[in-house]
């Protein structure tokens, strides 16, 4: 299933090739203050591939906080956060915000609240390496 998405103004867009076609899409509403304030509800397909296109790199802010192990790609024009990436052992992994997806049947989304409070950095990186999208390609960006 090919899933398209973008920030509100389209400066940051993505295409997620979800393989195999999903019977449901897990949607994790993170309880951290950043995700709560930005409406971050994240999903990833560890067997999929993600293509991210950035029209104007100068209008993208890469925000890190806490353990500084994730970069939230924030559109400086509209303020939306469609993609988050993490560098793990020299490889980029990603998750996408379900609120940035277009034309996805809402019945596919299985939303759940999650908290990662108390998770140590090594456990966090192992979880991401196992569950996030491992095949990422960026255009118009150095990621």
N, C-alpha and C positions, 0 to 999 in steps of 0.2 A: 504494500500500500504506500503510495507516495503522498506525503503530507506536506503541504505548504504552509508557511506562516511568515509573519513579519511584525516589526514594530508598527505603531499606528501610522507613521508617515511613509514607511517603506524604505527607510535608509538602511535598516538591517533586515534582511530576509533570509529564509532558510527553506530547504527541501529535505525532508527526512524520508528516506526509503526504509520503511518498517518491514522487516523480513523475519519470519513469514507474516502474511496479513494477520493483524491482531483480531482476536475475539473480544479483547478488552484492552484498554490503555490505562495503565496505572498513573494516577495523577496525585502527586505528593504535595500537599500544602504544608510547606515548612513553617515552623513556629518561630524562626529567628526574626529579629526586629526588621532586618532588611526585607525579607520576603513578605512579612506581614504588611509593611508599609508600601511595597510595590506590587502586591497581588501575585507573588510568585507561587505558581503551582507547577511543579516540574515533572517531566517524564523523560524516559530514555529507553532506547531499544538496543541492548548490547549486541544484537546480531544485525543491526541496521547500519546505514551510512548516512552522514549528514553533510550537506553542502550549504555553506553560509556565504552570502554575498553582501558586501558592504559598499554602498554607493559612494559615500563620502567619509573616509576614515577620520577626518578632522572633526567630525560630528558624532564620534563614538567615544564614550568614556569607559575605561575598564576599571571597575571598582572592586577592590579587595578589602576584606575586613576580617576580624577574628584571627583564625589561623593563617590567613592569607594564602590558602591553598586553592582558592577558586577565584576566577575572574568573571564578574558579571558584566556583560556587554550591554551598556546602557546607551540608548539613543539620546544624544544631547539636544535633539530637535523636539521630539515628542515625549521623552522621558520613559518610554517603555523598555522593558528588559526581556528580550525574547530568547537569549542564549546565555548559558554559563559554561565556562570551560575550566579544566583542571589539568595541569601538567603533572604527570606521574611517570617516573622513570624514563624521562625523555620523550614521552608520548602524550598527545593531547586527547582528552576525553571530554564529552559534552553532554549536557541535558538541555531540553528546550521547555519553554513556558507554554503550557497548554492554552493559556489565555491569548497567546499570539498565533495559535493555529487557525487555519481557515478551512471551512467546509468539512469539518469532522463531525460525525454524528455524535451528539452529546451523550447518547446512550452507551457509547463505547468507553467513555471516561469513567473510571472507577476512582473517585476522589477519596482521599484519606488524609488526615492530619498526621504529621510526623514531627518528632523533635530529635535533634541530634545533640542536645545538651549532654555533657559528660562524656561524649565520644572522643577518645584520644586521636591525635593526628594520624598515627599509623593505621588505626582501624578505619578512619574516615577515608583515607586514600585507598585502602583495600576494597572498601565498599564501592567507591566510585569506579575503580578499575574493573570490578566485577559487573557492575550494573549500569554504567553510563555508556554512551555511544563511543566506540573506539575508532571508528573510521570517519575522520573529519577532514573536510577540504574547505579552505577559505578562498574567496576571490575578493580582491580589493583591500586586503588586510594582511598584516603580518601575524594576526591572531595573537 
